[in-house]
Amino acid sequence: MAHKIVKSKKFLKNVLDILGYLEKEWGLKAAVNFQRILDEKIAGLSLHPKIGITTSKSKNIRKLTITKHNKVYYQIKGKMITILTLFESKQNPKRNKYE
């Protein structure tokens, strides 16, 4: 049975920021492609919630690589998965509170 996916406000803001950047710098096609990949990975997460690896700071938080530059951090509680954030690896790593 699939898990319910809940997306945090922070995650949604991160997605909008990255999509805006991609569209500005690389064009609409790149932004649409990224959104498609993100949606597919999150849909797969619903069916296979433990596909992501646990983070170094918390065994309750997992990360899933979306692209080589983007990772989703999430938490599983029962049959619910909360997507916490989308972290762009080119950012200052000290800003990543999960690693």
C-alpha positions as CSV (number, residue, x, y, z in Angstrom):
1,M,0.0,0.0,0.0
2,A,1.3,3.4,-0.9
3,H,2.3,5.9,1.7
4,K,0.7,9.4,1.8
5,I,3.0,12.2,0.7
6,V,2.9,15.5,2.6
7,K,5.0,18.4,1.3
8,S,6.3,21.0,3.7
9,K,6.1,24.8,2.9
10,K,9.9,24.9,2.9
11,F,10.0,22.1,0.3
12,L,7.5,23.9,-1.9
13,K,9.4,27.2,-1.7
14,N,12.7,25.4,-2.5
15,V,11.0,23.8,-5.6
16,L,9.7,27.2,-6.8
17,D,13.1,28.8,-6.3
18,I,14.9,26.0,-8.3
19,L,12.3,26.0,-11.1
20,G,12.6,29.8,-11.4
21,Y,16.4,29.6,-11.6
22,L,16.3,26.8,-14.1
23,E,13.8,28.6,-16.3
24,K,15.8,31.8,-16.2
25,E,19.2,30.3,-16.8
26,W,18.4,27.2,-18.9
27,G,15.0,27.7,-20.3
28,L,11.5,26.4,-19.8
29,K,12.4,22.9,-21.1
30,A,15.0,22.4,-18.3
31,A,12.5,23.5,-15.6
32,V,9.8,21.2,-17.0
33,N,12.3,18.3,-17.2
34,F,13.4,18.9,-13.6
35,Q,9.8,19.0,-12.4
36,R,9.0,15.7,-14.2
37,I,12.0,14.0,-12.6
38,L,11.1,15.3,-9.2
39,D,7.5,14.2,-9.5
40,E,8.6,10.7,-10.7
41,K,11.0,10.2,-7.8
42,I,8.5,11.4,-5.2
43,A,5.8,9.1,-6.7
44,G,8.3,6.2,-6.4
45,L,9.0,7.2,-2.8
46,S,5.3,6.7,-2.0
47,L,5.6,3.1,-3.0
48,H,9.2,2.5,-1.7
49,P,9.7,4.8,1.3
50,K,13.0,3.4,2.5
51,I,14.7,3.9,-0.9
52,G,16.5,6.9,0.5
53,I,19.5,6.6,2.8
54,T,19.5,7.8,6.4
55,T,21.3,11.0,7.1
56,S,24.4,11.4,9.2
57,K,22.7,13.5,11.9
58,S,19.4,11.6,12.3
59,K,18.3,8.0,11.6
60,N,14.7,9.3,11.3
61,I,15.5,11.6,8.3
62,R,16.3,10.1,4.9
63,K,17.6,11.6,1.7
64,L,16.9,10.8,-1.9
65,T,19.0,12.1,-4.8
66,I,16.8,13.7,-7.4
67,T,19.7,14.9,-9.7
68,K,23.4,15.1,-9.0
69,H,22.9,18.6,-7.6
70,N,19.5,18.2,-5.8
71,K,18.5,16.0,-2.8
72,V,15.1,15.6,-1.1
73,Y,15.1,15.1,2.7
74,Y,12.1,13.3,4.1
75,Q,10.7,11.6,7.2
76,I,8.5,8.5,7.5
77,K,5.9,8.3,10.2
78,G,3.6,5.3,9.9
79,K,2.0,5.5,6.5
80,M,2.9,9.1,6.0
81,I,6.0,10.6,4.3
82,T,6.7,14.3,5.0
83,I,9.0,15.9,2.4
84,L,11.0,18.3,4.5
85,T,13.2,20.2,2.0
86,L,14.9,20.1,-1.4
87,F,18.6,20.9,-1.0
88,E,20.7,22.1,-3.9
89,S,24.2,20.8,-3.3
90,K,25.9,23.9,-4.8
91,Q,24.7,25.8,-1.7
92,N,26.9,26.3,1.3
93,P,26.9,22.8,2.9
94,K,26.8,24.4,6.4
95,R,23.2,25.4,5.6
96,N,22.1,21.8,5.3
97,K,20.9,21.0,8.8
98,Y,20.4,17.3,7.9
99,E,24.0,16.4,7.1
